[in-house]
Amino acid sequence: MPAPIYLGDEVSAAGYRLAGAIPRVPAAGEEGAALQEACANAPLVLVGAAVAARIDALALRKALAALQPLVVIVPDTQGEAARPDLAARLRGQLGLPA
């Protein structure tokens, strides 16, 4: 079975490598292409929050909504980018007030 791929910062990538993931540290402007490549080659794609913030919103939503591979946004060590607010997203999808 292929290993998961982690897309994120170098420090977090070192930790994910120890856990058995294949780390990728995309250069600025190449985050979307890195996500697309990871989705084509891994059963699980872990995306650091800072990298996720730099990916086109539509492309990220499509990747998160796809049944395969599983794409998950994870916190990064820098703490610079907030994770998406799942509760707000669900309220919006249900048509409830924020």
mmCIF file as gemmi writes it, N, C-alpha and C atoms, coordinates in Angstrom:
data_model
loop_
_atom_site.group_PDB
_atom_site.id
_atom_site.type_symbol
_atom_site.label_atom_id
_atom_site.label_alt_id
_atom_site.label_comp_id
_atom_site.label_asym_id
_atom_site.label_entity_id
_atom_site.label_seq_id
_atom_site.pdbx_PDB_ins_code
_atom_site.Cartn_x
_atom_site.Cartn_y
_atom_site.Cartn_z
_atom_site.occupancy
_atom_site.B_iso_or_equiv
_atom_site.pdbx_formal_charge
_atom_site.auth_seq_id
_atom_site.auth_asym_id
_atom_site.pdbx_PDB_model_num
ATOM 1 N N . MET Axp A 1 ? 0.854 -1.187 0 1 0 ? 1 A 1
ATOM 2 C CA . MET Axp A 1 ? 0 0 0 1 0 ? 1 A 1
ATOM 3 C C . MET Axp A 1 ? 0.893 1.241 0 1 0 ? 1 A 1
ATOM 4 N N . PRO Axp A 2 ? 0.594 2.195 -0.86 1 0 ? 2 A 1
ATOM 5 C CA . PRO Axp A 2 ? 1.394 3.426 -0.902 1 0 ? 2 A 1
ATOM 6 C C . PRO Axp A 2 ? 1.271 4.214 0.41 1 0 ? 2 A 1
ATOM 7 N N . ALA Axp A 3 ? 2.314 4.951 0.721 1 0 ? 3 A 1
ATOM 8 C CA . ALA Axp A 3 ? 2.337 5.749 1.945 1 0 ? 3 A 1
ATOM 9 C C . ALA Axp A 3 ? 1.555 7.041 1.753 1 0 ? 3 A 1
ATOM 10 N N . PRO Axp A 4 ? 1.056 7.623 2.853 1 0 ? 4 A 1
ATOM 11 C CA . PRO Axp A 4 ? 0.413 8.939 2.775 1 0 ? 4 A 1
ATOM 12 C C . PRO Axp A 4 ? 1.432 9.994 2.376 1 0 ? 4 A 1
ATOM 13 N N . ILE Axp A 5 ? 0.939 11.101 1.838 1 0 ? 5 A 1
ATOM 14 C CA . ILE Axp A 5 ? 1.799 12.227 1.477 1 0 ? 5 A 1
ATOM 15 C C . ILE Axp A 5 ? 1.429 13.411 2.348 1 0 ? 5 A 1
ATOM 16 N N . TYR Axp A 6 ? 2.444 14.082 2.884 1 0 ? 6 A 1
ATOM 17 C CA . TYR Axp A 6 ? 2.242 15.295 3.67 1 0 ? 6 A 1
ATOM 18 C C . TYR Axp A 6 ? 2.741 16.481 2.861 1 0 ? 6 A 1
ATOM 19 N N . LEU Axp A 7 ? 1.929 17.521 2.737 1 0 ? 7 A 1
ATOM 20 C CA . LEU Axp A 7 ? 2.315 18.772 2.082 1 0 ? 7 A 1
ATOM 21 C C . LEU Axp A 7 ? 2.349 19.85 3.152 1 0 ? 7 A 1
ATOM 22 N N . GLY Axp A 8 ? 3.508 20.418 3.398 1 0 ? 8 A 1
ATOM 23 C CA . GLY Axp A 8 ? 3.578 21.45 4.419 1 0 ? 8 A 1
ATOM 24 C C . GLY Axp A 8 ? 4.976 21.989 4.628 1 0 ? 8 A 1
ATOM 25 N N . ASP Axp A 9 ? 5.173 22.581 5.791 1 0 ? 9 A 1
ATOM 26 C CA . ASP Axp A 9 ? 6.457 23.215 6.099 1 0 ? 9 A 1
ATOM 27 C C . ASP Axp A 9 ? 7.522 22.16 6.416 1 0 ? 9 A 1
ATOM 28 N N . GLU Axp A 10 ? 8.785 22.585 6.377 1 0 ? 10 A 1
ATOM 29 C CA . GLU Axp A 10 ? 9.906 21.664 6.544 1 0 ? 10 A 1
ATOM 30 C C . GLU Axp A 10 ? 9.958 21.016 7.927 1 0 ? 10 A 1
ATOM 31 N N . VAL Axp A 11 ? 9.647 21.776 8.953 1 0 ? 11 A 1
ATOM 32 C CA . VAL Axp A 11 ? 9.713 21.234 10.315 1 0 ? 11 A 1
ATOM 33 C C . VAL Axp A 11 ? 8.672 20.141 10.511 1 0 ? 11 A 1
ATOM 34 N N . SER Axp A 12 ? 7.45 20.415 10.122 1 0 ? 12 A 1
ATOM 35 C CA . SER Axp A 12 ? 6.393 19.404 10.241 1 0 ? 12 A 1
ATOM 36 C C . SER Axp A 12 ? 6.69 18.211 9.339 1 0 ? 12 A 1
ATOM 37 N N . ALA Axp A 13 ? 7.243 18.478 8.162 1 0 ? 13 A 1
ATOM 38 C CA . ALA Axp A 13 ? 7.56 17.41 7.218 1 0 ? 13 A 1
ATOM 39 C C . ALA Axp A 13 ? 8.518 16.394 7.841 1 0 ? 13 A 1
ATOM 40 N N . ALA Axp A 14 ? 9.465 16.871 8.646 1 0 ? 14 A 1
ATOM 41 C CA . ALA Axp A 14 ? 10.408 15.961 9.3 1 0 ? 14 A 1
ATOM 42 C C . ALA Axp A 14 ? 9.673 15.02 10.247 1 0 ? 14 A 1
ATOM 43 N N . GLY Axp A 15 ? 8.706 15.536 10.97 1 0 ? 15 A 1
ATOM 44 C CA . GLY Axp A 15 ? 7.925 14.693 11.873 1 0 ? 15 A 1
ATOM 45 C C . GLY Axp A 15 ? 7.068 13.692 11.125 1 0 ? 15 A 1
ATOM 46 N N . TYR Axp A 16 ? 6.425 14.132 10.058 1 0 ? 16 A 1
ATOM 47 C CA . TYR Axp A 16 ? 5.591 13.221 9.274 1 0 ? 16 A 1
ATOM 48 C C . TYR Axp A 16 ? 6.439 12.152 8.593 1 0 ? 16 A 1
ATOM 49 N N . ARG Axp A 17 ? 7.675 12.489 8.23 1 0 ? 17 A 1
ATOM 50 C CA . ARG Axp A 17 ? 8.57 11.489 7.636 1 0 ? 17 A 1
ATOM 51 C C . ARG Axp A 17 ? 8.837 10.377 8.655 1 0 ? 17 A 1
ATOM 52 N N . LEU Axp A 18 ? 9.069 10.766 9.925 1 0 ? 18 A 1
ATOM 53 C CA . LEU Axp A 18 ? 9.303 9.773 10.976 1 0 ? 18 A 1
ATOM 54 C C . LEU Axp A 18 ? 8.082 8.881 11.186 1 0 ? 18 A 1
ATOM 55 N N . ALA Axp A 19 ? 6.895 9.416 10.909 1 0 ? 19 A 1
ATOM 56 C CA . ALA Axp A 19 ? 5.664 8.65 11.068 1 0 ? 19 A 1
ATOM 57 C C . ALA Axp A 19 ? 5.345 7.787 9.85 1 0 ? 19 A 1
ATOM 58 N N . GLY Axp A 20 ? 6.174 7.856 8.811 1 0 ? 20 A 1
ATOM 59 C CA . GLY Axp A 20 ? 5.988 7.003 7.642 1 0 ? 20 A 1
ATOM 60 C C . GLY Axp A 20 ? 5.369 7.675 6.435 1 0 ? 20 A 1
ATOM 61 N N . ALA Axp A 21 ? 5.07 8.963 6.527 1 0 ? 21 A 1
ATOM 62 C CA . ALA Axp A 21 ? 4.507 9.684 5.378 1 0 ? 21 A 1
ATOM 63 C C . ALA Axp A 21 ? 5.633 10.147 4.455 1 0 ? 21 A 1
ATOM 64 N N . ILE Axp A 22 ? 5.269 10.404 3.226 1 0 ? 22 A 1
ATOM 65 C CA . ILE Axp A 22 ? 6.207 10.972 2.259 1 0 ? 22 A 1
ATOM 66 C C . ILE Axp A 22 ? 6.02 12.484 2.303 1 0 ? 22 A 1
ATOM 67 N N . PRO Axp A 23 ? 7.006 13.22 2.791 1 0 ? 23 A 1
ATOM 68 C CA . PRO Axp A 23 ? 6.842 14.67 2.916 1 0 ? 23 A 1
ATOM 69 C C . PRO Axp A 23 ? 7.16 15.403 1.62 1 0 ? 23 A 1
ATOM 70 N N . ARG Axp A 24 ? 6.409 16.449 1.368 1 0 ? 24 A 1
ATOM 71 C CA . ARG Axp A 24 ? 6.651 17.351 0.24 1 0 ? 24 A 1
ATOM 72 C C . ARG Axp A 24 ? 6.541 18.775 0.778 1 0 ? 24 A 1
ATOM 73 N N . VAL Axp A 25 ? 7.506 19.601 0.452 1 0 ? 25 A 1
ATOM 74 C CA . VAL Axp A 25 ? 7.486 21.011 0.85 1 0 ? 25 A 1
ATOM 75 C C . VAL Axp A 25 ? 7.378 21.826 -0.437 1 0 ? 25 A 1
ATOM 76 N N . PRO Axp A 26 ? 6.148 22.171 -0.838 1 0 ? 26 A 1
ATOM 77 C CA . PRO Axp A 26 ? 5.98 22.873 -2.11 1 0 ? 26 A 1
ATOM 78 C C . PRO Axp A 26 ? 6.531 24.299 -2.056 1 0 ? 26 A 1
ATOM 79 N N . ALA Axp A 27 ? 7.14 24.709 -3.162 1 0 ? 27 A 1
ATOM 80 C CA . ALA Axp A 27 ? 7.63 26.082 -3.287 1 0 ? 27 A 1
ATOM 81 C C . ALA Axp A 27 ? 6.436 27.021 -3.423 1 0 ? 27 A 1
ATOM 82 N N . ALA Axp A 28 ? 6.656 28.277 -3.113 1 0 ? 28 A 1
ATOM 83 C CA . ALA Axp A 28 ? 5.595 29.284 -3.224 1 0 ? 28 A 1
ATOM 84 C C . ALA Axp A 28 ? 5.041 29.289 -4.645 1 0 ? 28 A 1
ATOM 85 N N . GLY Axp A 29 ? 3.727 29.227 -4.751 1 0 ? 29 A 1
ATOM 86 C CA . GLY Axp A 29 ? 3.066 29.23 -6.05 1 0 ? 29 A 1
ATOM 87 C C . GLY Axp A 29 ? 2.856 27.844 -6.635 1 0 ? 29 A 1
ATOM 88 N N . GLU Axp A 30 ? 3.457 26.82 -6.045 1 0 ? 30 A 1
ATOM 89 C CA . GLU Axp A 30 ? 3.331 25.458 -6.56 1 0 ? 30 A 1
ATOM 90 C C . GLU Axp A 30 ? 2.469 24.557 -5.686 1 0 ? 30 A 1
ATOM 91 N N . GLU Axp A 31 ? 1.76 25.156 -4.72 1 0 ? 31 A 1
ATOM 92 C CA . GLU Axp A 31 ? 0.961 24.375 -3.784 1 0 ? 31 A 1
ATOM 93 C C . GLU Axp A 31 ? -0.17 23.612 -4.478 1 0 ? 31 A 1
ATOM 94 N N . GLY Axp A 32 ? -0.85 24.262 -5.404 1 0 ? 32 A 1
ATOM 95 C CA . GLY Axp A 32 ? -1.953 23.614 -6.114 1 0 ? 32 A 1
ATOM 96 C C . GLY Axp A 32 ? -1.485 22.426 -6.934 1 0 ? 32 A 1
ATOM 97 N N . ALA Axp A 33 ? -0.38 22.587 -7.631 1 0 ? 33 A 1
ATOM 98 C CA . ALA Axp A 33 ? 0.172 21.491 -8.425 1 0 ? 33 A 1
ATOM 99 C C . ALA Axp A 33 ? 0.638 20.353 -7.525 1 0 ? 33 A 1
ATOM 100 N N . ALA Axp A 34 ? 1.209 20.694 -6.372 1 0 ? 34 A 1
ATOM 101 C CA . ALA Axp A 34 ? 1.657 19.665 -5.423 1 0 ? 34 A 1
ATOM 102 C C . ALA Axp A 34 ? 0.464 18.884 -4.888 1 0 ? 34 A 1
ATOM 103 N N . LEU Axp A 35 ? -0.641 19.566 -4.613 1 0 ? 35 A 1
ATOM 104 C CA . LEU Axp A 35 ? -1.85 18.884 -4.147 1 0 ? 35 A 1
ATOM 105 C C . LEU Axp A 35 ? -2.382 17.948 -5.214 1 0 ? 35 A 1
ATOM 106 N N . GLN Axp A 36 ? -2.43 18.416 -6.429 1 0 ? 36 A 1
ATOM 107 C CA . GLN Axp A 36 ? -2.935 17.6 -7.541 1 0 ? 36 A 1
ATOM 108 C C . GLN Axp A 36 ? -2.065 16.355 -7.721 1 0 ? 36 A 1
ATOM 109 N N . GLU Axp A 37 ? -0.752 16.513 -7.662 1 0 ? 37 A 1
ATOM 110 C CA . GLU Axp A 37 ? 0.157 15.378 -7.807 1 0 ? 37 A 1
ATOM 111 C C . GLU Axp A 37 ? 0.003 14.401 -6.643 1 0 ? 37 A 1
ATOM 112 N N . ALA Axp A 38 ? -0.117 14.929 -5.425 1 0 ? 38 A 1
ATOM 113 C CA . ALA Axp A 38 ? -0.276 14.068 -4.251 1 0 ? 38 A 1
ATOM 114 C C . ALA Axp A 38 ? -1.572 13.272 -4.344 1 0 ? 38 A 1
ATOM 115 N N . CYS Axp A 39 ? -2.641 13.913 -4.786 1 0 ? 39 A 1
ATOM 116 C CA . CYS Axp A 39 ? -3.934 13.229 -4.908 1 0 ? 39 A 1
ATOM 117 C C . CYS Axp A 39 ? -3.877 12.107 -5.936 1 0 ? 39 A 1
ATOM 118 N N . ALA Axp A 40 ? -3.028 12.243 -6.932 1 0 ? 40 A 1
ATOM 119 C CA . ALA Axp A 40 ? -2.91 11.217 -7.957 1 0 ? 40 A 1
ATOM 120 C C . ALA Axp A 40 ? -2.059 10.033 -7.496 1 0 ? 40 A 1
ATOM 121 N N . ASN Axp A 41 ? -1.277 10.217 -6.411 1 0 ? 41 A 1
ATOM 122 C CA . ASN Axp A 41 ? -0.303 9.191 -6.038 1 0 ? 41 A 1
ATOM 123 C C . ASN Axp A 41 ? -0.428 8.619 -4.635 1 0 ? 41 A 1
ATOM 124 N N . ALA Axp A 42 ? -1.386 9.062 -3.838 1 0 ? 42 A 1
ATOM 125 C CA . ALA Axp A 42 ? -1.448 8.591 -2.455 1 0 ? 42 A 1
ATOM 126 C C . ALA Axp A 42 ? -2.884 8.318 -2.03 1 0 ? 42 A 1
ATOM 127 N N . PRO Axp A 43 ? -3.065 7.374 -1.104 1 0 ? 43 A 1
ATOM 128 C CA . PRO Axp A 43 ? -4.405 7.097 -0.596 1 0 ? 43 A 1
ATOM 129 C C . PRO Axp A 43 ? -4.853 8.103 0.461 1 0 ? 43 A 1
ATOM 130 N N . LEU Axp A 44 ? -3.889 8.829 1.038 1 0 ? 44 A 1
ATOM 131 C CA . LEU Axp A 44 ? -4.169 9.824 2.066 1 0 ? 44 A 1
ATOM 132 C C . LEU Axp A 44 ? -3.232 11.008 1.843 1 0 ? 44 A 1
ATOM 133 N N . VAL Axp A 45 ? -3.807 12.21 1.809 1 0 ? 45 A 1
ATOM 134 C CA . VAL Axp A 45 ? -3.007 13.428 1.624 1 0 ? 45 A 1
ATOM 135 C C . VAL Axp A 45 ? -3.268 14.336 2.826 1 0 ? 45 A 1
ATOM 136 N N . LEU Axp A 46 ? -2.203 14.645 3.547 1 0 ? 46 A 1
ATOM 137 C CA . LEU Axp A 46 ? -2.268 15.541 4.694 1 0 ? 46 A 1
ATOM 138 C C . LEU Axp A 46 ? -1.696 16.88 4.256 1 0 ? 46 A 1
ATOM 139 N N . VAL Axp A 47 ? -2.469 17.944 4.431 1 0 ? 47 A 1
ATOM 140 C CA . VAL Axp A 47 ? -2.068 19.275 3.97 1 0 ? 47 A 1
ATOM 141 C C . VAL Axp A 47 ? -1.936 20.189 5.182 1 0 ? 47 A 1
ATOM 142 N N . GLY Axp A 48 ? -0.755 20.75 5.388 1 0 ? 48 A 1
ATOM 143 C CA . GLY Axp A 48 ? -0.556 21.708 6.472 1 0 ? 48 A 1
ATOM 144 C C . GLY Axp A 48 ? -1.431 22.931 6.252 1 0 ? 48 A 1
ATOM 145 N N . ALA Axp A 49 ? -1.884 23.538 7.339 1 0 ? 49 A 1
ATOM 146 C CA . ALA Axp A 49 ? -2.815 24.666 7.249 1 0 ? 49 A 1
ATOM 147 C C . ALA Axp A 49 ? -2.245 25.831 6.45 1 0 ? 49 A 1
ATOM 148 N N . ALA Axp A 50 ? -0.965 26.126 6.599 1 0 ? 50 A 1
ATOM 149 C CA . ALA Axp A 50 ? -0.368 27.243 5.862 1 0 ? 50 A 1
ATOM 150 C C . ALA Axp A 50 ? -0.355 26.972 4.363 1 0 ? 50 A 1
ATOM 151 N N . VAL Axp A 51 ? -0.061 25.746 3.974 1 0 ? 51 A 1
ATOM 152 C CA . VAL Axp A 51 ? -0.082 25.384 2.547 1 0 ? 51 A 1
ATOM 153 C C . VAL Axp A 51 ? -1.52 25.419 2.04 1 0 ? 51 A 1
ATOM 154 N N . ALA Axp A 52 ? -2.452 24.899 2.815 1 0 ? 52 A 1
ATOM 155 C CA . ALA Axp A 52 ? -3.861 24.902 2.408 1 0 ? 52 A 1
ATOM 156 C C . ALA Axp A 52 ? -4.363 26.321 2.166 1 0 ? 52 A 1
ATOM 157 N N . ALA Axp A 53 ? -3.888 27.27 2.96 1 0 ? 53 A 1
ATOM 158 C CA . ALA Axp A 53 ? -4.32 28.667 2.809 1 0 ? 53 A 1
ATOM 159 C C . ALA Axp A 53 ? -3.837 29.268 1.497 1 0 ? 53 A 1
ATOM 160 N N . ARG Axp A 54 ? -2.798 28.689 0.898 1 0 ? 54 A 1
ATOM 161 C CA . ARG Axp A 54 ? -2.251 29.23 -0.354 1 0 ? 54 A 1
ATOM 162 C C . ARG Axp A 54 ? -2.743 28.485 -1.598 1 0 ? 54 A 1
ATOM 163 N N . ILE Axp A 55 ? -3.61 27.489 -1.413 1 0 ? 55 A 1
ATOM 164 C CA . ILE Axp A 55 ? -4.17 26.739 -2.545 1 0 ? 55 A 1
ATOM 165 C C . ILE Axp A 55 ? -5.476 27.401 -2.96 1 0 ? 55 A 1
ATOM 166 N N . ASP Axp A 56 ? -5.73 27.441 -4.262 1 0 ? 56 A 1
ATOM 167 C CA . ASP Axp A 56 ? -6.983 27.989 -4.792 1 0 ? 56 A 1
ATOM 168 C C . ASP Axp A 56 ? -8.154 27.363 -4.051 1 0 ? 56 A 1
ATOM 169 N N . ALA Axp A 57 ? -9.077 28.189 -3.573 1 0 ? 57 A 1
ATOM 170 C CA . ALA Axp A 57 ? -10.188 27.719 -2.735 1 0 ? 57 A 1
ATOM 171 C C . ALA Axp A 57 ? -11.026 26.654 -3.428 1 0 ? 57 A 1
ATOM 172 N N . LEU Axp A 58 ? -11.323 26.836 -4.713 1 0 ? 58 A 1
ATOM 173 C CA . LEU Axp A 58 ? -12.141 25.857 -5.432 1 0 ? 58 A 1
ATOM 174 C C . LEU Axp A 58 ? -11.411 24.521 -5.55 1 0 ? 58 A 1
ATOM 175 N N . ALA Axp A 59 ? -10.134 24.558 -5.893 1 0 ? 59 A 1
ATOM 176 C CA . ALA Axp A 59 ? -9.35 23.324 -6.016 1 0 ? 59 A 1
ATOM 177 C C . ALA Axp A 59 ? -9.26 22.602 -4.679 1 0 ? 59 A 1
ATOM 178 N N . LEU Axp A 60 ? -9.102 23.355 -3.602 1 0 ? 60 A 1
ATOM 179 C CA . LEU Axp A 60 ? -9.019 22.746 -2.273 1 0 ? 60 A 1
ATOM 180 C C . LEU Axp A 60 ? -10.354 22.122 -1.884 1 0 ? 60 A 1
ATOM 181 N N . ARG Axp A 61 ? -11.454 22.83 -2.143 1 0 ? 61 A 1
ATOM 182 C CA . ARG Axp A 61 ? -12.783 22.281 -1.833 1 0 ? 61 A 1
ATOM 183 C C . ARG Axp A 61 ? -13.045 20.991 -2.595 1 0 ? 61 A 1
ATOM 184 N N . LYS Axp A 62 ? -12.662 20.964 -3.877 1 0 ? 62 A 1
ATOM 185 C CA . LYS Axp A 62 ? -12.861 19.758 -4.682 1 0 ? 62 A 1
ATOM 186 C C . LYS Axp A 62 ? -12.054 18.593 -4.12 1 0 ? 62 A 1
ATOM 187 N N . ALA Axp A 63 ? -10.828 18.86 -3.712 1 0 ? 63 A 1
ATOM 188 C CA . ALA Axp A 63 ? -9.985 17.796 -3.161 1 0 ? 63 A 1
ATOM 189 C C . ALA Axp A 63 ? -10.543 17.288 -1.841 1 0 ? 63 A 1
ATOM 190 N N . LEU Axp A 64 ? -11.017 18.194 -1.002 1 0 ? 64 A 1
ATOM 191 C CA . LEU Axp A 64 ? -11.579 17.803 0.293 1 0 ? 64 A 1
ATOM 192 C C . LEU Axp A 64 ? -12.878 17.014 0.133 1 0 ? 64 A 1
ATOM 193 N N . ALA Axp A 65 ? -13.644 17.325 -0.902 1 0 ? 65 A 1
ATOM 194 C CA . ALA Axp A 65 ? -14.932 16.677 -1.12 1 0 ? 65 A 1
ATOM 195 C C . ALA Axp A 65 ? -14.819 15.334 -1.837 1 0 ? 65 A 1
ATOM 196 N N . ALA Axp A 66 ? -13.69 15.088 -2.486 1 0 ? 66 A 1
ATOM 197 C CA . ALA Axp A 66 ? -13.512 13.849 -3.242 1 0 ? 66 A 1
ATOM 198 C C . ALA Axp A 66 ? -13.524 12.643 -2.302 1 0 ? 66 A 1
ATOM 199 N N . LEU Axp A 67 ? -14.047 11.539 -2.793 1 0 ? 67 A 1
ATOM 200 C CA . LEU Axp A 67 ? -14.084 10.325 -1.987 1 0 ? 67 A 1
ATOM 201 C C . LEU Axp A 67 ? -12.718 9.659 -1.893 1 0 ? 67 A 1
ATOM 202 N N . GLN Axp A 68 ? -11.929 9.794 -2.935 1 0 ? 68 A 1
ATOM 203 C CA . GLN Axp A 68 ? -10.587 9.221 -2.94 1 0 ? 68 A 1
ATOM 204 C C . GLN Axp A 68 ? -9.653 10.172 -3.628 1 0 ? 68 A 1
ATOM 205 N N . PRO Axp A 69 ? -8.501 10.418 -3.141 1 0 ? 69 A 1
ATOM 206 C CA . PRO Axp A 69 ? -8 10.009 -1.833 1 0 ? 69 A 1
ATOM 207 C C . PRO Axp A 69 ? -8.593 10.889 -0.735 1 0 ? 69 A 1
ATOM 208 N N . LEU Axp A 70 ? -8.443 10.443 0.476 1 0 ? 70 A 1
ATOM 209 C CA . LEU Axp A 70 ? -8.857 11.243 1.62 1 0 ? 70 A 1
ATOM 210 C C . LEU Axp A 70 ? -7.859 12.387 1.77 1 0 ? 70 A 1
ATOM 211 N N . VAL Axp A 71 ? -8.362 13.619 1.8 1 0 ? 71 A 1
ATOM 212 C CA . VAL Axp A 71 ? -7.524 14.811 1.962 1 0 ? 71 A 1
ATOM 213 C C . VAL Axp A 71 ? -7.923 15.476 3.269 1 0 ? 71 A 1
ATOM 214 N N . VAL Axp A 72 ? -6.935 15.736 4.128 1 0 ? 72 A 1
ATOM 215 C CA . VAL Axp A 72 ? -7.187 16.295 5.444 1 0 ? 72 A 1
ATOM 216 C C . VAL Axp A 72 ? -6.266 17.494 5.667 1 0 ? 72 A 1
ATOM 217 N N . ILE Axp A 73 ? -6.826 18.587 6.174 1 0 ? 73 A 1
ATOM 218 C CA . ILE Axp A 73 ? -6.009 19.741 6.548 1 0 ? 73 A 1
ATOM 219 C C . ILE Axp A 73 ? -5.604 19.555 8.006 1 0 ? 73 A 1
ATOM 220 N N . VAL Axp A 74 ? -4.298 19.65 8.251 1 0 ? 74 A 1
ATOM 221 C CA . VAL Axp A 74 ? -3.764 19.443 9.601 1 0 ? 74 A 1
ATOM 222 C C . VAL Axp A 74 ? -3.061 20.717 10.065 1 0 ? 74 A 1
ATOM 223 N N . PRO Axp A 75 ? -3.008 20.941 11.373 1 0 ? 75 A 1
ATOM 224 C CA . PRO Axp A 75 ? -2.304 22.13 11.876 1 0 ? 75 A 1
ATOM 225 C C . PRO Axp A 75 ? -0.82 22.036 11.55 1 0 ? 75 A 1
ATOM 226 N N . ASP Axp A 76 ? -0.189 23.18 11.399 1 0 ? 76 A 1
ATOM 227 C CA . ASP Axp A 76 ? 1.249 23.191 11.163 1 0 ? 76 A 1
ATOM 228 C C . ASP Axp A 76 ? 1.97 23.682 12.417 1 0 ? 76 A 1
ATOM 229 N N . THR Axp A 77 ? 3.263 23.476 12.461 1 0 ? 77 A 1
ATOM 230 C CA . THR Axp A 77 ? 4.03 23.863 13.645 1 0 ? 77 A 1
ATOM 231 C C . THR Axp A 77 ? 4.132 25.362 13.806 1 0 ? 77 A 1
ATOM 232 N N . GLN Axp A 78 ? 4.016 26.083 12.71 1 0 ? 78 A 1
ATOM 233 C CA . GLN Axp A 78 ? 4.15 27.532 12.759 1 0 ? 78 A 1
ATOM 234 C C . GLN Axp A 78 ? 2.937 28.185 13.414 1 0 ? 78 A 1
ATOM 235 N N . GLY Axp A 79 ? 1.773 27.575 13.278 1 0 ? 79 A 1
ATOM 236 C CA . GLY Axp A 79 ? 0.553 28.13 13.84 1 0 ? 79 A 1
ATOM 237 C C . GLY Axp A 79 ? 0.134 29.434 13.182 1 0 ? 79 A 1
ATOM 238 N N . GLU Axp A 80 ? 0.655 29.699 11.986 1 0 ? 80 A 1
ATOM 239 C CA . GLU Axp A 80 ? 0.397 30.97 11.308 1 0 ? 80 A 1
ATOM 240 C C . GLU Axp A 80 ? -0.938 30.987 10.577 1 0 ? 80 A 1
ATOM 241 N N . ALA Axp A 81 ? -1.417 29.834 10.171 1 0 ? 81 A 1
ATOM 242 C CA . ALA Axp A 81 ? -2.672 29.778 9.423 1 0 ? 81 A 1
ATOM 243 C C . ALA Axp A 81 ? -3.703 29.006 10.231 1 0 ? 81 A 1
ATOM 244 N N . ALA Axp A 82 ? -4.859 29.582 10.361 1 0 ? 82 A 1
ATOM 245 C CA . ALA Axp A 82 ? -5.927 28.928 11.115 1 0 ? 82 A 1
ATOM 246 C C . ALA Axp A 82 ? -6.546 27.813 10.287 1 0 ? 82 A 1
ATOM 247 N N . ARG Axp A 83 ? -6.971 26.773 10.954 1 0 ? 83 A 1
ATOM 248 C CA . ARG Axp A 83 ? -7.683 25.701 10.273 1 0 ? 83 A 1
ATOM 249 C C . ARG Axp A 83 ? -9.08 26.182 9.922 1 0 ? 83 A 1
ATOM 250 N N . PRO Axp A 84 ? -9.69 25.623 8.899 1 0 ? 84 A 1
ATOM 251 C CA . PRO Axp A 84 ? -11.052 26.025 8.546 1 0 ? 84 A 1
ATOM 252 C C . PRO Axp A 84 ? -12.009 25.754 9.703 1 0 ? 84 A 1
ATOM 253 N N . ASP Axp A 85 ? -12.991 26.61 9.871 1 0 ? 85 A 1
ATOM 254 C CA . ASP Axp A 85 ? -13.986 26.455 10.928 1 0 ? 85 A 1
ATOM 255 C C . ASP Axp A 85 ? -15.057 25.493 10.433 1 0 ? 85 A 1
ATOM 256 N N . LEU Axp A 86 ? -14.979 24.245 10.873 1 0 ? 86 A 1
ATOM 257 C CA . LEU Axp A 86 ? -15.896 23.218 10.406 1 0 ? 86 A 1
ATOM 258 C C . LEU Axp A 86 ? -17.335 23.523 10.802 1 0 ? 86 A 1
ATOM 259 N N . ALA Axp A 87 ? -17.536 24.02 12.009 1 0 ? 87 A 1
ATOM 260 C CA . ALA Axp A 87 ? -18.896 24.329 12.462 1 0 ? 87 A 1
ATOM 261 C C . ALA Axp A 87 ? -19.534 25.407 11.586 1 0 ? 87 A 1
ATOM 262 N N . ALA Axp A 88 ? -18.778 26.45 11.265 1 0 ? 88 A 1
ATOM 263 C CA . ALA Axp A 88 ? -19.31 27.523 10.41 1 0 ? 88 A 1
ATOM 264 C C . ALA Axp A 88 ? -19.618 26.985 9.011 1 0 ? 88 A 1
ATOM 265 N N . ARG Axp A 89 ? -18.768 26.12 8.523 1 0 ? 89 A 1
ATOM 266 C CA . ARG Axp A 89 ? -18.986 25.546 7.194 1 0 ? 89 A 1
ATOM 267 C C . ARG Axp A 89 ? -20.264 24.716 7.177 1 0 ? 89 A 1
ATOM 268 N N . LEU Axp A 90 ? -20.468 23.907 8.209 1 0 ? 90 A 1
ATOM 269 C CA . LEU Axp A 90 ? -21.675 23.073 8.262 1 0 ? 90 A 1
ATOM 270 C C . LEU Axp A 90 ? -22.93 23.918 8.407 1 0 ? 90 A 1
ATOM 271 N N . ARG Axp A 91 ? -22.878 24.976 9.237 1 0 ? 91 A 1
ATOM 272 C CA . ARG Axp A 91 ? -24.037 25.88 9.367 1 0 ? 91 A 1
ATOM 273 C C . ARG Axp A 91 ? -24.38 26.512 8.015 1 0 ? 91 A 1
ATOM 274 N N . GLY Axp A 92 ? -23.358 26.921 7.276 1 0 ? 92 A 1
ATOM 275 C CA . GLY Axp A 92 ? -23.575 27.519 5.969 1 0 ? 92 A 1
ATOM 276 C C . GLY Axp A 92 ? -24.2 26.53 4.995 1 0 ? 92 A 1
ATOM 277 N N . GLN Axp A 93 ? -23.738 25.284 5.019 1 0 ? 93 A 1
ATOM 278 C CA . GLN Axp A 93 ? -24.279 24.279 4.128 1 0 ? 93 A 1
ATOM 279 C C . GLN Axp A 93 ? -25.719 23.925 4.48 1 0 ? 93 A 1
ATOM 280 N N . LEU Axp A 94 ? -26.061 24.018 5.744 1 0 ? 94 A 1
ATOM 281 C CA . LEU Axp A 94 ? -27.426 23.734 6.184 1 0 ? 94 A 1
ATOM 282 C C . LEU Axp A 94 ? -28.348 24.926 6.095 1 0 ? 94 A 1
ATOM 283 N N . GLY Axp A 95 ? -27.784 26.091 5.745 1 0 ? 95 A 1
ATOM 284 C CA . GLY Axp A 95 ? -28.587 27.296 5.632 1 0 ? 95 A 1
ATOM 285 C C . GLY Axp A 95 ? -28.93 27.93 6.954 1 0 ? 95 A 1
ATOM 286 N N . LEU Axp A 96 ? -28.173 27.611 7.983 1 0 ? 96 A 1
ATOM 287 C CA . LEU Axp A 96 ? -28.402 28.182 9.309 1 0 ? 96 A 1
ATOM 288 C C . LEU Axp A 96 ? -27.618 29.484 9.464 1 0 ? 96 A 1
ATOM 289 N N . PRO Axp A 97 ? -28.081 30.386 10.32 1 0 ? 97 A 1
ATOM 290 C CA . PRO Axp A 97 ? -27.32 31.636 10.51 1 0 ? 97 A 1
ATOM 291 C C . PRO Axp A 97 ? -25.976 31.364 11.161 1 0 ? 97 A 1
ATOM 292 N N . ALA Axp A 98 ? -25.015 32.189 10.812 1 0 ? 98 A 1
ATOM 293 C CA . ALA Axp A 98 ? -23.657 32.042 11.35 1 0 ? 98 A 1
ATOM 294 C C . ALA Axp A 98 ? -23.594 32.478 12.729 1 0 ? 98 A 1
